[in-house]
Amino acid sequence: MTAPILELSGVVKDYRALRPLRIAALSVQPGARVALVGLDQVAAEVFTNLVTGAILPETGDIRVFGRPTSAIADSDDWLATVDRFGIVSERAVLLDQLSVVQNLAMPFTLEIEPPPKEVKRQASVLAHEVGLPESIWEQPIAALPPASRIRLRLGRSLALDPHVLILEHASAGLSAEEGAALGADIR
């Protein structure tokens, strides 16, 4: 059996809500699909911050890729850890005046006006993969509906081939049909 990519044991994190986030035990194997339900948006953000090592729990242990998050030494070490995660979140910044392709090009380069040919190809592949219609690829994203914005964030989170994909309330604000379609595509 392979080692878990994520392990939490006895975790408690107070985030000034009615009660702290508590996780007695969670172990996630490579390739597993796990859904945590019952977390509000703030608790989901705290969970994401805990497992990426951005914050530490008051009590308990968190290990990602076999290493305790408490062992993260500095900002460079943390960036190397967080780069192994793809995070779909409303917190992910999108630049409204830029096109779908330009926003998807940003994980690869900051040279986006226009993106180099190979980067544009990579961004187009991502756009197609996450279900964004080609008819909107060159349009500024400011007017995109919520379902397309989530798909754009999904594409950005997948760009660098992460080891772990975290969806932080990804379907919030979507209709039941849009949420089901997004879930099916992610599966």
N, C-alpha and C positions, 0 to 999 in steps of 0.2 A: 504494500500500500504506500502511495506517495505521501509526502508530508503536506499538511494543510498550507494553503497560501495565506489564510487568515485565521487567527485564533484569538478569542476573547475569553477571559475567565475572571469572574468576580468583579466586573467593571461597574463602577459607579462614577457618574459625572454630574455634578450639580450645575445646572445652567439657568438657575433662577426661575424655574417654572414651578408649577404646583408640587411636583416631585422630581427628583433627579432621574436621569436616564440610568437604568439598571439592566445589565446583561449578565446573567449568571454564567452562561457558557454558550459559545458559538464557535463552530469549527467548519471552515469551508475548504473543500478539496478542490484541486485544479479541475476546471471544466464543469463544476457544479453550478446550478442555478438556484439561488436562494432569494426568497422574498421576505422582507421584514414588514409586517403590517402593524398598524396601530400607532405609528409614529407621526406626530404632527410635523409640519414643515420645519420648525425650529429644531425639534429632536432629530429629524433626519439630517439636518445640517451638522448638528453636534456629532452624530454617529459618523458621518463622512469625515469630519475633522479629526475624530479619534482614530479611525482606521488608517488615515493617511499620515498620522503623526503630527498634524498641525497643532493639536492640543493633547494633553495627557489627562488620564482619569485621576480622580482623587484616590481611588483604590482600584486594585485589580491589575491585570496584565493584558497587554495587546501585543500580538506578534504578527507581523506581516512578512511573508516570504521567509519565515523561519527566524526572524530577528525582532527583538522587542522594540517597540516604537520609542521607549524610554532611552534606548541606546543611540538615537539619532543625535549626532554630535554638533552639527552646525547647519547653516542654511544650505550649503552645497550638498551635504549629506541628505537633508530633507528634500531638496529638489530632485536628487537622484531617486529617492523613494517615491515621491509623488508622481514622477514621470512614468512610473509603471502602472498608474491608474488612469482610466478614462472616466471622467465624471460628467454625467448629464445633469445639469442643474441650471436653474434660472440665474444663479450667481455667475455663470459663464458669460463673459462679456461678448456681445455681438456688436459690430459697428454698422449702425443702421444705414449710413450713407453709402456703404460698400455693397457690392453684389454678393449673391450666394457663393459664386466661385471665389471671389476675393476673400470672403470670410472663411471659406474652407481651405484656402491657400495659406492662411496665417500660421498654422502649426509647422509648416514646411519652410516658410521664408517670410520676411517682412517686406520683401520686394513684391508688391502686389498691384502696382499701377503701371502697366499691367503685369500679371504674374508671368514668370518665364514659362515657355511652352510646356516643359515637363511638369512643372508644378500645376499649371492649369489642367493638364491631363489627369494628374493625381486628384485634384479637387473635383473634377468632373466625374471621375470614377466614384468618389465618395458620395457626391450628390445623387448619382444614380443608385448607389448601394442603399442609401437611407430613404429612397422613395421620393426625392424631390424632382418634380417634372422639369424637363429640359427647358420648357418655355419660360421658367422664372430664373434660370441660372445667371443671367446677365443683368437682372433688375436689382436696384437697391432693395435691401431687405426690410426697410422701415415699415412697409405696408403688408408684410407677410402675416398670414393668420397664425394663431398660436401653434397649431399642429405642425406647420412648416418650420416655425422657429425651433420647436423641440427637435424635429428631424435634423435641422441645421446643427444644433448643439450635439446631437448624437453623432453626426458626421465628424465634427471637430474632435469629439472625445475618442473616436476610433482612428483618427488620422495617423497616430504614431504607434499603432498596433499594441495597445496596452495589454498587460497581463490580467488585469481586473477591470471590469466595467461596473461602475456604480451609477444607478439611476436614482437621483434624489428628487422624489416627487415629480417624476417626469410627466405623468399624465394629469397632473393638477391643471385645471383650467381647460381641459379637453372634454368634448362630448363623450358619451359612452361609446359611440361608434368609432370616434377618432382614437380613443384610448385603446379599444380592442384592436384596431388596425395597427397601431403603433406596437402594441404588445406582440401581435402575431409576427410583424416584421422583425422585431428584435429577437424573438425566439428563433 
